Each structure stands twice: as structure tokens, then as C-alpha cells.
Amino acid sequence: MNTTTVPIGPALVAALLGLTVAAAVVLRLTGLGRARAILTAAARATIQLAAVSLVIVAVLRAWWSTLAFVLIMYAVATVTARRRIGAPCPTWITSAAIALGVAPSLAVLLASRALPATQVVVLPTAGILIGGAMTATSLAGRRTLDELRTRHGEYEAGLALGLLPRDAALEICRPAAGQALIPALDQTRTVGLVTLPGAFVGVLLGGAGPIQAGATQLLILLTLLAVEAVAIALTVELIVRSGATTAG
């Protein structure tokens, strides 16, 4: 048996069920809510990963299927971010923020040959970047709208002082929305000290040396920072320009 892989069997099933139920029970008993969300998320993850495991080999056989899978990931991320943000954020905002955050950075990696242009490399990298952009967009969008709702009086005061609607809104929501980058910053600051991220471990398990694994992980982390910074900036700007400032 390969000691670097997780053994598939009853022990794994029992561990997964036990951890999921324990998390749900803790949330239920402490009154924090989200117990059902834990169970639903675990079930969805199981089904989705099982489906992906069955089709991923076929997807990676050709560029057209790989790109189609990337577009599916992008579409799901767009809809998920829109749902997390809620009204009055239209879907086109999350779509634009994620796309314009991911596409330029991924293009730079491929054009510079820092990232090998192969399906088996591009697909997981695109997934990591899309996932990071989705999270950053969701957090920035929610915090932007929350600030505009709860501090609408300050927005109107800014208008009374002669600020343009965009400038008055940005003065209120920009600091809070900028906090959406904190998870990515923390991950980058603590890499190797608190966590050994998936790219690092995956490259090591693939047979590469620790220097190569470290360089790969650094490339992913710094690209994620660029992707999320662009996605956050665009989310805030587009929400402000979309007229969300009228929600008081």
C-alpha cells in the first residue's frame, strides 16, 4: 500500500462521518446555527468530488474539454459569489470581478512560461485562482453592501458636503471591503510555519524536490494575492457604480 495516499475503506468513511456530525452537533448545541449547512456542504462535497473523480481523466485528455471544465468552474463560482453577496448585487458584477481577476494573471503565468501549458497543470491552477477570486468577491461584496446599508446616513452626509456619489460611497465601504484580502494575506504570511498548502504537498508527493515544491507554492500564493486584489477592487467599484448606494 502506498503510504502517501489516504486508504479508501470503512475507516475513512467512519472518520468523515464522525467529523461531520461532530461539527454539526457543536454548532447546534452552542446555538451558532449552520448545523444543517455543515451536513449539506459535506454531502455536496462528497457527491461533487465523486463525480469529478470519475470524469477528470477524460477531461484532461484534450484542451477543449479542459477549457470547458474551467468555464463550468467559473460559472459556478460566479453564481455562488452572487448568492453569498445577495441583493442588490447583479450577477454581472461577480462575473466581471472573477473573470478580470483570474484571466490576466493566468495569462501572464502561461505567457511567461512560469506555468507549464499542459492540461494537468492549467486545470487545477485555474481552479485554485477561481476559488480564491470567488471567496474574495463574496467577502468584499457583502461587506460593501453592509457598510452602505448601515452607514447610509454618513453617505448622505458626504453628499451634503459636496462629494460625488461614487466618492462618498467609497469613503464608507472601501476600508471594510479591503478586509476581504486578509485570509489570503494570512495564508501567505504563515505558509510553511502554520500550514503546508496543497500545491506544496502535491508537488512533493508527485516526486519533485522541496525547492521545486516551495517555488510552486510561492507562485500560487503570490498569484492568488494579485487575483484577489483585482477581484476585490472591481467588486467594490462595480457595486458602487451599480447604484447600490441608494439602498438606505
FENFENBEL-V723979 format. One record per backbone hydrogen bond with DSSP energy under -1.0 kcal/mol. CO is the residue of the C=O (numbers start at 1). NH is the residue of the N-H. If there is no record, write none. Layout:
BEGIN
CO_NH + CO_NH
END
This chain:
BEGIN
2_5 + 9_13 + 10_14 + 11_15 + 12_16 + 13_17 + 14_18 + 15_19 + 16_20 + 17_21 + 18_22 + 19_23 + 20_24 + 21_25 + 22_26 + 23_27 + 24_28 + 25_29 + 26_30 + 27_32 + 27_33 + 34_38 + 35_39 + 36_40 + 37_41 + 38_42 + 39_43 + 40_44 + 41_45 + 42_46 + 43_47 + 44_48 + 45_49 + 46_50 + 47_51 + 48_52 + 49_53 + 50_54 + 51_55 + 52_56 + 55_59 + 56_60 + 58_61 + 62_66 + 63_67 + 64_68 + 65_69 + 66_70 + 67_71 + 68_72 + 69_73 + 70_74 + 71_75 + 72_76 + 73_77 + 74_78 + 75_79 + 76_80 + 77_81 + 78_82 + 79_83 + 80_84 + 81_85 + 82_86 + 86_89 + 90_93 + 91_95 + 92_96 + 93_97 + 94_98 + 95_99 + 96_100 + 97_101 + 98_102 + 99_103 + 102_106 + 103_107 + 104_108 + 105_109 + 106_110 + 107_111 + 108_112 + 109_114 + 109_115 + 116_118 + 118_121 + 118_122 + 119_123 + 121_125 + 122_126 + 123_127 + 124_128 + 125_129 + 126_130 + 127_131 + 128_132 + 129_133 + 130_134 + 131_135 + 132_136 + 133_137 + 134_138 + 135_139 + 136_140 + 137_141 + 138_142 + 139_143 + 140_144 + 141_145 + 142_146 + 143_147 + 144_148 + 145_149 + 146_150 + 147_151 + 151_155 + 152_156 + 153_157 + 154_158 + 155_159 + 156_160 + 157_161 + 158_163 + 159_162 + 164_168 + 165_169 + 166_170 + 167_171 + 169_173 + 170_174 + 173_177 + 174_178 + 176_179 + 177_180 + 178_181 + 179_182 + 181_185 + 182_186 + 183_187 + 184_188 + 185_189 + 186_190 + 190_193 + 190_194 + 190_195 + 195_192 + 197_201 + 198_202 + 199_203 + 200_204 + 201_205 + 202_206 + 203_208 + 204_207 + 209_213 + 210_214 + 211_215 + 212_216 + 213_217 + 214_218 + 215_219 + 216_220 + 217_221 + 218_222 + 219_223 + 220_224 + 221_225 + 222_226 + 223_227 + 224_228 + 225_229 + 226_230 + 227_231 + 228_232 + 229_233 + 230_234 + 231_235 + 232_236 + 233_237 + 234_238 + 235_239 + 236_240 + 237_241 + 238_242 + 239_244 + 240_243 + 243_246 + 244_247 + 246_248
END
